[in-house]
Amino acid sequence: MSVVRAREALLDSLAGLRGQESTPQVRLAIAEAEFRLAVDPDTDRDEAIARLRAAITQDPFLPKLNLHLGRLLHQAGKHRAALVEYRQVLRMAPSNRRAHVLFALALLELDKDERAIGQSVLTALNSGAPDSLPAAVAAFDELVRRQGTEAKPDARPAREAKTRAANRSAPDVWQTSLVEQLSRAKPQRGQVRAHLDVGAARARDGSAVAEFAVACVLLLVAGDSPRDVRKTGPAGVDHPAVALLEAALELAEAETPETFVELAVARLDSGVLPVELVCWLHFSRYGPDSGLPPADVVRLLDAYPDVECVRELRVSVLDGLARAAWTDERLAEARLLWRESAALDPHRVPLAVNLALLAARTKSVDDYGPAWSRLTELMYLHAAGTGELTLLLDERRTLHLALSQQSRSRHCAPSNSPYPSDAELAAWVADVEAIEVWLREWDLYYLNERLNFRSPAHLLGVPQNATAEEVDAARDAFVRSVDSTLRGQDWAGVTVFRDLVVDRVREAHAVASDPAEQARDVYRDLEKPRAARLADEALRRGLLLRNMIRELSAKKSAHQLALGVEMARRQLTLPWTVLTPICVERGLISEDDDLVGIFQVDLVNLAVHWEEPTAATPEEWDERVTALGECVALVPDRLEFAVLHSRALVAAERPEEGYAAAVAALDRQAAADDEEARSLRPVLVGVVDSIAEAAIPAHLRSPSDPASARRTLAAGRSALERYPRSGSLRRAMADILLQLGSEAFVREAIELLSDAIDLALDDDDRIKSETKLAATHGAAAEAAVRAQIEKLTEPANARVNEAVEELRRDSGPEAIAAARLALREAMTAVGEAMAMAERAGFTDDVTRLAEQLEQLRIAESNLSHDGE
């Protein structure tokens, strides 16, 4: 059977198994099928990882599943995730040597504490004493446990394992252990010797000639003299690796730099030596620490071919020379050398760090801002380019926190209090540049802190056993926060980075929404203390921002508006669903207080001063209008901001925009029935009407004769084209038309009033137009009123009929709810129609509509009783 047919057969079998009852035998069979598909060479890594996870769900007690899953995660660079799987293998198979080796290799890829444990595991493997391995593994468990409280692991198990190991080496890990030793600043020569002895023995029996020869090359590169390496290495063996070692030794024995370079180029041309080895040897002998004059060090590189590895060598040499110049206070020379390095590799983060630190040390106004901005951009670009959000995450977080604290320290002395004094706060708020840096950098710090959580619950900021609605709200709030934080950043790759973050948030949302996945969240308890500390930081920031906004409000000046809005934007995007209960617990507010509502009122108190003093330039008007527009976007449900925004647009001589803003706010809040909406909707309607009225020249607003009335009507028709939702303008024009009295003018008046009813901005505005239409005499006016009544009732009755028909087909809860909603909407429409008929004096229509309304009420009552 071909490979393709075998895979198809396995997929068919798997599909069949999934359709069977989930017995233990079926679950084991599914796990084995998923495993075989996962290890198929034609299966890509992501699919293989997914299949292994699915297999583990079916059979969580088969070590090979976790081992292969860990191996794939390890290959993908997800070392911490791999460690979770390797550790699970060791729980099920504590004597598995391969799992220990992979476990150690993953640890060596991580931070200092993890590397120390990885070294102890290798030492234990080399010692040949399996009893020492549990202590090393236990050190890892302790580290994981304490990471939640940021405690350092107990290094005693690692030290004890090293002490017991003495200088021993195991045949299966001597190479790994040798590389680990040579990577240290101070290798332990006894252990190096032990590993080399094992390699030499395997070379003598012919099983590892190449491996041992390469090990000797590593010794040479690590700084051992050619003479010592010749004594150690294999001799008289005809093998390509031995030939490579000999060529490397000849190169290392060159007596002058020129001879070295000449010989190196020849060996490169002939293909005897790889370019990586030549560059390594060149750097160790004639690099920045060689003692040669810097010009000679750089000149030697010109003889090499222009390939990637040589460019890397050139960057390293220039960087080393720049560091020496920095140490000797030759800062201009250091800047020149680092800039040359950056020209060779403009995306290297360490070079950007050096240039930023240099700009800070020299206090260069021209270099400081661009250097730090470039460093920040590169950190995010690398994460976006690799698709790995955790890349340079700690560095990003540290950078943003340092810059944020630096901006605060300009005006606030170090203190145990999280809040500055009144004098410090006033001085700080007055320094707009410092505040802007603090706002921006803390937001970025906070974003990276949240991305550092491995627990989906802590990443989203939801409590344990959160409802589906809470999880959905947390996801949406996080995405809004991300967009707010990254808004205005023009870094290369920022859009990709944002999309990666949103994908991560959605993945966390999927896990947090699944009870089974929540139960497997091993990081929730570990990260709980750190999550609590971050929530406390966010709470302090939110309350400090409130103090700042109130400080700005006290100035009663529109010049503070833009900065205050930026503060409010940051404040309102914090996770107050999580932070508010903390405030209640600490007694800062009562359970009945709406903390977010309090913040919104603070912003209103700042925004009401938008016209103090009067703006002197179009640019000042634009700034104020933009800031008030931001308020509307931040809090679209509060009509105060819409009123202020619309009025500011009118004051800025932008009436069309003011009209559009007012209409949009009214439509947005059409269904709102709170006290604020009821009081402010008429105000916004008045803004619309005043804009429309102002479009008619003042001398035409009160016509005194038929001729001037016709001119007024012409101006009114033109104004209606620009502002069609103005009921006041339509009613005023209808009055003029009715006074002129001709049949054509009366028809036009009726059309204006009918349209005013349809386009009314609120109920009061509609009732005014209905009342005027009802007071208009004549058959045409009566027909228009009846048409309006039908326009209200017919669609509502049709929806009721549709809902009842659906209810007859399906009497489930959803159908009952839909029918109840249709009935209530119909009752509202019929009630409005009946009020219109009463105003028009249509007695028969009032009676008919009253009967219809009562029938709808009875039906709604019966439906509610049936539903119960």
N, C-alpha and C positions, 0 to 999 in steps of 0.2 A: 504494500500500500504506500502511495506517495505521501510526502510530508503534508501537503495541502489536504489530501483526502483524510489523513489521520487527524488533522486538526478539526476538519469539518465534522468527522465522526465524533470526536470528543465534545465539540460544541453541541451536537445533536443529543448526545448522551446527557450532557449537563442540563439541557433544556428539559429532557424527559425526567431527570431526577428532581428538578425544581417543581414539577407538577405533581410529585408524589407526596404522601403524608410524611411529615418531618420526623421520622423515627431516627434513633441513633445511627442505624446502619446507613440510612439515606444521607444524613448529615456528614458522616465520614466519607462517603463516596463523593459527595459534592466537594468537600475539602480537597480530596485527592485530585479530582478533575480540575479544579481551579489551580491547584499547584502545578500540575503538568502543563496547563496552558500558560501559566506564568513563566515557567522556565524554558518554554519553547523559544529558540533563538529568533524566531520571526515576530515575537511579541515585543512591542516597544516598552520602554521602562515604565511610563505612566500606567499603561494597561496592566503590566505585570504587578506593579505596586497595588493597584486596585484589586486585582484578582487574589493576591496574597492576603490582603486585608479581609476580603470576602471569605477566603478559606479559613482564616483564623476565627472569624465569627462562627463558622460551622464546627471547627475543631480547635479549640483554644489550648489544647494540651499536646500538640505535636511540635517539638522544638524546631524541626527543619523549616517550618513555615516562617517562624519569627527570624530564624537565621538568614534565610534568603531575603526576607523583607528588609532586615537590617542591612544586608549587603547592598541591595539596590538603593536604599536611602543613603547609604555611605557613599556610593558612587555618584549620587546626585548632589553631593555636598551638604546633605542635611544630616550633619554629624550627631546632633543632639537627638533627633528623631531615631537615628540608627542605634544610639546608645540604649534607648528605651527597649528596642527589640532584642539587642544582644543581652541586656540584663535579664529579660524574660527567659531567654534561652538558658542562661546560667542558673535561673531558679529551677527550671525543669531538668537541666542536665549540668549539674555543677562541676562535673569532671571533664566537660567537653573542651579540649585544648584549642581547637580551631576557634571556638566562640571567644575564648579568652584572648587569643591573638587579635582577632578583629575588634574586640572590645578595647584593647589597649591602643590599637591604631586609631580608632575613632577618638579616644581621649586625647591622644597626642595632637589632634587637629584643633583643640579648643584652647581655653584660657589656662593661665598659670596653674591654678588649683587642679584642673582636670589633667593637665600634662604631668603633674607630679604623680597623680594616681596611675596614669598610663605607664609611666616609668617604673613604678613599683610593681605593676602587673608583669611587665617584661622581665624585671629582675626576678620575680617569683618564678616565672616560666623557665628562665635560665638556670635557676638554682636547683632544679630537679626535685624540689620539695613541694609537692602539691598542697601540703598543709598550710603554706604561707599565702596561697591565693585567696582564701576567704577573707583574710584581713585586708588585703588590697581592695577586694570588691566591696567589703563593708565600708571602707573609706569613701568609696563613691556613693553608697547609699546615704552616708552621713552628710556628704556634701550636698546631695539633692535635698535632703531634709532641711538643712540649714540655709540653703539658698533662699528659702522663703523669708528668712529673717536676716539675711545678709551676713551671717556668721561665717567665719573661716573654718574650713574642715580641720579636723585633728590630723596633723601630719605624722603622728607617731606610727600608725600602721605601715605607712610607706617607708619611713626610716628603718623600722624594725625589719621589714622585708628585705630592704637593701643590705642591712647589716648581716642578716642570716645568709643572704645569697653569696657573700664574699665576692670572689672574682670567678664566676662560673658562666658557662655559655652552653645553650642547648642547640643541637644541630638544626632544628627547624626554625629557630628565630635568631640565629647569630647575625644574619645580615640586617634585619630590622633593628636589633639591639645595637649593632655597630653604628649604623646611621644615626640612631638616637643619641648615642654617646658623642659622636663627632659633631653633632649639631649643638652641643652645649658650649658655653663660653670656656669652661674648664673641664674637658673630658677626664674621666677617671682612667688613668693609663692601665691599671690592672685589669679593668673590665675590657678595655680596648684590646689588650694583649690576649685575653681569654677568648674573645670573639675571633680574633685573627688566627689563633691556634686551631680553632674548630674549622675555620675556612681553609687553612693550609692543609689540614688532614684530609678534608674532602677534595681539595685540589689534587693531592697526591694519589688518591684512589680514582681520580678521573671523573668524579661526579659533579664537581663544581669548579672547574678550572676558570671559566669565564667569570663566575661570581667572585672568586678570590682575586683575580687580576683587577677587576673593577674596584674591589675593596682597597687594593693597594693604590690605585689611582686616587681614590678618595683620601687616603692618607696623605698623598702628595699635595693634593689641593688644600687639605686642612692645615698644611704647614710643616709636615715632616720633611726632613732633608732627603734629597735624592739618594744619598748614600745609605741612610737607614732604610728607605723603601726598597732599595736593591737587595739589601740583606734579608728583608722580610718576604719579598715577592717570589713568585715561581720563576725558575731559571731552566733554560734548556728545554722548554716545552714549545712545540710547534702548534700555536693556537692564535687565532686572530686577536683575541683579547690580550694575550701576552705581548703581541706585536704592538698593540695600542699602548700598553703600559711602557714598553721600551721607548717608543717614540715620545711619550710624555716625559719620560726621564731625561731623554736627550735634550728636550726643550728646556726642562728645568735646570739643566746643567750648563746652559749657555752663559758665557762669561760677561757679555755686555748686553745692554738693552737692544742695541741695533742688531746684534747677532740673534737674539731671542726672536725679535719681530721677523727678521729675514727667514729664519728657520720655521717659524710658525706659519708664515704665509705659504712657504713651500709645502709644508705638511697639509695645509688646508687645500691647496691646489691639487695635491696628489690623492686626497681623500683618506689619508692615513689617520688623521685626527679629526674628531668632530669640532665644529666651531665653538660649541658650548664649553668644551674642555679647554680649548685655547684661551677663550675669554676668561675663564676661571683662573687659569694659571697666570695670565697676563696681569689680572687685577691683584692677585696675591703678591706678585714680584715687582710690578712697575705701576701699581696703582697710587692713590693719593698718599699712602703711608710709606712709600718707597724712599723718601728723602730726596728724590730728584726735584729739580726746579719745576714749578707748575707748568711753565711753557713747554718743557721737554716731555712732561707726562702727557700733555694733550697732543703734542706733535707726534709721538710714537703711534698714536691711534690712526693717523692718516694713511698708513701703509695697508691697513686691512680693507677687505672688500666691504661694501655698504650693504650689509645684511642685518636682519632684525637683531640677532644676538650681539653683533658689534655695536649697534646703536644702543643696546642696553648697557654694554660695557662703557660706552662713552658717557651715558647718563650717570652711571655709578661713579665714574672717575670725576666728572665735573661736580657731582654732589659732594663727594669726599673732599675735594679741594675747597669747595664753598664752605663746608663745615669747619675746615681748618682756618679759613679766613675769618669766619664768624668768631671762632674762639680767640683769634689774635686781634679782634676789634677792627679788622679790615672790612668794614661793612659794605662799602661801595663795591669792593672786589667780590664779596659774597653775593651781592645782588646780581652782578653781571654774570657770575658763574651759574647761579640758580636759574636766571632767566634763559641762559643758553641751554640748560638742561630741560627747562619747560618747553623750549622751542622744539626739542627733539621728541618729547612726549608730553603734549599739552594736557593730557588727561590723568597725569599721575598725581594722586592726592598728597603723598608726602612732600613733593616739591611745592605744591600749593600751600601746604602748612608752613614750610620754611619761609616762603615769600611773605605770607601773612604775618608770621612772627617777626620777620625782619622789618616789615612796614610798621609794626607796633613799636619795635625797639627804636627805630630811627624817628618815630613820630612824623612820618611822611604824610602830609595831608593828601597829596596826589595819589599815593600808593595804598593807603590804609583801606579805604572803602572798597575799591576794586579788588584788592588782594583777598579780603575776607569774603567778599561776594563770590569770587571765583572758587574759593575753597568750598563754600557751601554748595554751590552749583555742582561741583565735581562729586561731592559725596552723594547727592541725590541722583546724579547722572549714572554713577556706577551701579547703584541699586536698581535704577530703571533699566539699564542696559543688560544686567544679568537676570533680571526678573526676580531677584531675591531681596526682599525688603529689609532683612536683618543685616545685609552687608553694610558695614560701617555705621550700624545703628548706634552703637555705644559712642562712637566718635561724634556723630551728629547730635546726639542727646547732650553730650558733654559740652560741645561747642555752643549750642543754643542756650544752655543753662548759664554758661560762663558769660556770654554776651548780655543775657538778660540781667544777671546779677551786677555786671559791670555798669549797666545803664542806671540801675537803682542806686548804686553806691556813689554816683555823682552828687546826690543830694541827701541821701539817707545814711546816717552813721550806723555801723554794725550794732545790732541790738537783739536781745532775746525776744522782743515783741515782733510779731509778724507785720505790724502796722506802724508806719512812720508817725512822727509827731505832726501836729497841725502845721507847724512852720516848715518842716521838711516836706510835707505833702504839698503845700502851696508852692514851694520852690521847685519841686519836682514837676508838678503839673505845668508850671510856667515854661519848662524846658521841653518844647514840643519834640525836638529831635530825640532826646533821651527817652521820652514816653513812647514814641513810635518804635524805637529799637526794642524797648521792654515789651511792648505789646506783641510785636512780630516774633521776637525770639522766644518768648515764653510759650506762645502758641505752638511753635515748631517743636520746642522741647516737650510739651505736653503730648503732641501727636506721636512723637517717637517713643515716649514713655508708654503710651498705650499700645503701640505696635510691638513693644517688647514683651507683652504678656503672651504666654503660651496658652493660657486658659481662655477659651472663647467667651466665657461668662465675664471674666475680668476685662478682656479686650473690649467687649460691648458695654461693660459697666452695668450689668443686670444682676439683681439679687438671685440667690438660690431659689429654685422653684418659681421662677418668673413666669407670668402668664404669656400666652402667645402675643397678646397685644403689647405687653411691655417689651418683649424681645423685638417685635417689629418697630416699635417706637424708638428703641435704642439704636437699631440699625439705621433708621432714617436720620436720627439726630447725629450719629457719628458721621454719616456721609455729608450732612450739612456742615458739620464742624470741619471736615477735611476740605471741603470747597472754600469755606471761609478762611481757613489757615493758608491755603495755597493760592488764594486769590491775589492777583497782581504779581505773582512771582514769574519772572520771564526766563527761568533756567531752561537750559536744553534738557529735554526729557521729562519736564514737570508733568506733562499730560499723561505720559506713560506711567510715571510714578503714582499719580493720582488714581489711575485705573487699577494699578496693582493693589493699592490700599483698599479701594472699593471692592475688588475681588476678594481680598482677605476678609473684609467686613462681612461680605455675603457668605463666605465659607463659615465664618464664626456664627453667623445667624442660623445657617442650616444646622450646625451642630447643636447650638443652644436651643433650637426648636425641637430637637429630637430627644425625648427622655432617655432612651437607651444610650445615646452618645453622651448626654450629660452625666450619666452614671459612670462613664469611662473617663471622665475629665480628671486625670491624676494631678493636674497642676492647680486645680481650684484652691485646695487647702494650702498648698505650698506658697502660692502667690497672694494669699489673702492679706497678710500683713503689708506687703508692698502696695496692694490695691488700696488698702485703708489709708496708707500714708499719702498716696497720690490723690485720693479723694479729699483728704485734709488740705493738701496744697491747693487743689482747685477751689475748694470752699474759701480759703483765705484770699485767693486771688479775686474771686467773685465779689467778696465783701469789700476788699480794697478798691476794686473798680467802682463799687457804689460810692465809697468815700470820695473818689476822684471826680465822679460825675456830679456829685453834690457840690464839690468845691468849684467846678466849672459853672454850675447853675447859679451859684451865689454871685457870680460876676455879672449876670443878667446881660450878656452880650452875645450877639450872633457870631462873633469871632471865635467863640469857644465851641460852636455847634459841631463842626466837622470832626474835631478831636473827640468830643463827647460821643458822637455816633460811632466812631471807631472803637471806643471803649465799650459801648453798649453792645456792639456786634459781638465782641469777644465774650462779654459777660453772659449774654443770652444764649450763646451756643455751648456753654458748659452744661454738663449733665445734671440738671437740677432735679430730675426725678430721683436721682441717687443722693444728691447733696441736701435736698430739703429735709428728709427725715433726720439727717445728722444735725441740722440746725434745730429741729424740734427737740431732739434728744438732749442737746446742750442748753436748751432753754433760751435760745436766741429769738425764736418766734413761737407762736402757739400753733396748734394743729389746724386752726381755722385760718391762719394767715396764708395768703397767696404770695409767696416770695417773688416769683417771676412777675406777678402783677405789680408788686412794689417797685421792682426795677423798671418796669415800663412807665410807671408814674414818674419816677425820677427822670426818665428820658423826656417825658412830656414837659416836665417843669423846666428842662433845659431848652427844649425846642420852641416853647412859647415866646422866647425872646429873639426869634428869627429876624425881626425887623428893627432890632435895637443895636447900634444906631442904623439909620437908613443907609443902604448900600450906596457907595459912591461910584462904582464902576460896574460894567457888565460882568466882569470877572468875579466880583464879589457876589453879584446876584446868582451867577452860575454855581458858585460854591455853596451858597445857602440852599438853592433849589436842589442841588445834588444831595446835600446832606439830609434834607427833609424827605427826598425820594428814598434814601437809604432807610430812614425811619419807617416809611410805609412798607418797604420790602421786609424789614426786620419784624414788624408787628402789623401784619396786614389786617388783623381783626379789630384794631383800635382806630376808630374814625377820626380821633383828634388829629392824628398825623396826616390823614388825607385832607382834612380841612386846612391845616397849616400849609401843606404842600401845594394845594390848589391856589390858595390865596397868594403864596409866594410866587407862583408862576404868573399869576395875574399882575402882581406888583413888578415882576421882571419883564412885563410887556410881552408875555408869551401866552395869550389867552386861549389859543387852540389847545395847547398842552394842559393848561389849567382845567379847561372844560373836559378833556379826555380823562384826566386824573380823577376829577370829581365823579364823572359818570361811572368810571371803572370801580371806584370805591363803593358807590351806591349799589351797583349791580352785584358786587362781591358780598355785600352785607344785606342784600334784599330780604333774606329770611331771618336775620338776627332780630331777636325780640327782647334784648336786654335794655336796661334803662339808658345806657350810653348811646346805643344805636337809635333808640326812639328820640333822644334829644338832639342828636347830631345829624341825623339824616335831613331834617328840614334846613339845617345850616348849609349842608352841601348842595341841596336843591337851590337854595338862595344864591350860592356861588355860581351855579350854572346859569340861573336866570339873570343875574347881574352881568355875567359875561355876554350873554345874548343881547341884553338891553343896551350894553355899551357899544355893540356893533352897529346900532342905529344912530346916526348923527343927532346930537342933542336938539337941534332946531326942528327935527322931524318927530320928536317923541310925543308931542301933544298937538296934533293937527287941529286947525280951527275952521277949515272949510274943505269942501269936497276935493279941491285940487291938491291941497297939502296932504289930505288923507290918502290920496292915490300915491303920492310920493312916499309917504310913510309905509304904505303897503309894499311898494317896490323894494324899499330898504329892508323891510321885515322879511320878505321872501328871500332876499339875498342872505340875511342873517340866519334864516332857518336852514339854508343849505350848509352852513358852517356848524350850526348848533341845533340840530333837529330835535334834541330831547328837552328843549326848554318849553315847559308847559305854560309858563307865564307869558312868554312871547306869543305863543299860539293863541292864548285866550285874549291877549290885548289886540291882536290882529283880528280875531273873530268879532270883538266889540266894534271895531272900526267898520268891518264889512257889514255887520248887521245894521249899523247906523246909516250906511250908504243905501241899504234897503233893496237894491235890485235883486231879481231872482238869482242871477249868476253869483252875486256877492253873498247871498244867503247860503247857497250851495257850498261855496268855498269856505264859509265860516263853519258850516256843519262838518265838512271834511277835516278842517283844522282841529276842531274839538274832538272828533272821533279819533284822529291820529294822536292827539294829546293824551287821550285815555289809554290807547295802546302803548304809547311810549313813555307813560308816566314813570317818574323816578322813584316815587314812594306813594303810599296810600293817600296821604293828604293831598298830594299833587293830583292824583287821579280823581279824587272826590271833587275837587274844585272844578275840574273839566267836566265831570259828569253832571254836576249841579248846573253849570252854565249851559250845557247841551240840553238838559231837561227843561231849563227855563226858556229855551228858544222855541218860538211858536212856529206852527206849520207842519204839514204832513211829512216833509223831508226830515225835519228834526226828530219827529216821533219815530220815523222809520230807522233813523240812525241809532236812537236809543235802543229800540227793539233789536237791532242788529248787534249792538254791544251785549245785550242780555244773552242773545243766542251764542255769541262768541264765547261767553263765559261758561255757559251751562252745557252746550252740546259736547265739547271735548271731554269734560269731566264725566258726563253721563256715559259716553262711549267707553271710557276707561273702566267705569264701574261694570258695565256689561261684559267687557272682556275679562275682567277679574272674576266675575261670577261664573262665566263659562269655564274658565280655567279651574275654578273651585269645584265645579261639577265633575270635571275629569280627574282632579287630584285634590283631595281634601286634606293634604298634609300641612304641616306647620308653615312652610314657605308660602303655599297658596293662600292660607288663611291670613298671613301677615300682609301679602300683596293686596288681597281684597279689602282688608281693614284700612290700608293706606289709601286705596282708591276711593273708598267711601268717605274718608275724612277730607280728602282733597275736594271731592264733589260737594260736600257740605259747605266747605269754605267758599267754593265758586258760586253755589246757589245762594248762599247768604249775601255775597257781594251783589249778585244780580237782583236779589229782592230789594236790597237797599237802593239800588239804582232805579228800580221800578217805583219805589215809594217816592223818590225825589222827583220822578217824572209824573207822578200822579196816576200811574197805570194800576188802577184798583184790581182789575181782573188778573193782571199779571202777578200782582203781589199775592193774591189769594192762591193762584196756581203754584207759585214758587214756594209759598209757605207749606202747602200740602206736600210738595215734592221734598222739601227739607225735612219734614216730619217723617216721611217714609224712609229717607236715608238714615235718620237717627235711629229709627226702629230696627232697620237692617243692621246697622253697626252694633247696636245693643245685642241683637240676636246672635250676631257673629262672635262677639266677645264672649257671650254665654256659652255658645257651642265650643269655642276654642278652649274654654276652661274645662 
